[in-house]
Amino acid sequence: MSPSPTIDPAAALQLVINAASGSSAADAKGALIDSVLQAAGRRGELHFCQPAELSAVAQQATAKALATGTAVVAVGGDGTLNTVAQYAHAAGCPMGAVPQGTFNYFARTHGIPTDPAEAVRGLLGWAAQPVQVAAINQRLFLVNASMGLYTDLLEDREAYKARFGRSRWVAFWSACVTLLRAQRQLRLHIEQGIEARDVRTLVL
């Protein structure tokens, strides 16, 4: 196992903030994060972006973090974290997370507080630790990878949230609507080692 990367406390953390994640306004998120950093005597550079800009901004912030000896921090839901992780992992750059999504599976798995102020304070006091990741066709994922029904659930959920706002009840309602709609079955040929099997399923 390679040693944990060191982080220069004098360098500004590079925070990528998905303005579409969570229920708080992006400006309020930024102000809260900035106040916590200032209280701890630390600096941070905030990169606000819309979902369409997330990949490019994450790449730029990761490059700057690596060049200045600091960490890139993803502020958003699991999708935001996953996007930032693509570039952090490829570059060998330390990455932190401030969960601001609906479910925050990655944060809950790793004991990261969902309160943004607590999450930022935790970042400042923790040393970098390795976590498990996986990849399909060289694309990294932190929580899961899927095809079929689950991807339909996610697409419908985002459409409902864009229309009715972000909440667990909206996510639950959109899931019910998706499940009641006729679903297509996938025909999959799965090879594992020397074994192979054909499967018909709604989701993988």
SULWO-V784391 format. One line per field, one symbol per residue. phi: phi as a letter, one per 40 degrees, with the letter a starting at -180 (. if undefined). psi: psi as a letter, one per 30 degrees, with the letter a starting at -180 (. if undefined). burial: b if it has 9 or more other ideal C-beta (glycine too) atoms within 8 Angstrom, else e. Layout:
BEGIN
phi=???
psi=???
burial=???
END
This chain:
BEGIN
phi=.cccccbcccccdbbcbccccgbccdccccccccccccccgbbabcbcacdccdcccccccccccccbgbbcbcbiccccdccccdcccccgcdbbbbcaccbfcccccbgcccccccccccdcbcccbcbcbaabfgccabbabaagdcccdccccccccccbhcaccccccccccccccdbcccbbbbbbgccaabbbacab
psi=kllkkkkjffkkkjkjjjffkaflkeeeeeeeeeeeeefggllkjkjklleffeeeeeeeeeeeeefghalkkkjaaeeeeeeeeeeeeefhkkklkjkgaeeheeeeeggkkfkeeeeeeeeffklkkklkllkkhgkkkedlkllbeeeeeeeeeeeeefefljleeeeeeeeeeeffkkkkkkjkjkkjbfkklkkklfk.
burial=eeeeeebeeebebbbbbbeebbeeebeebbebbbebbeeeebebbbbebeeeebeebbbbbbbbbbebebbbbbbbbbbbbbbbbbbbbebebbbbbbbbbbebebbbeeebebebeebbbbbbeeebeeeebeeeeeebbbeeeeebbbbbbeebbebbbeeeeeeeebbebbbebbeeeebeebebeeeeeeeeeebebebe
END
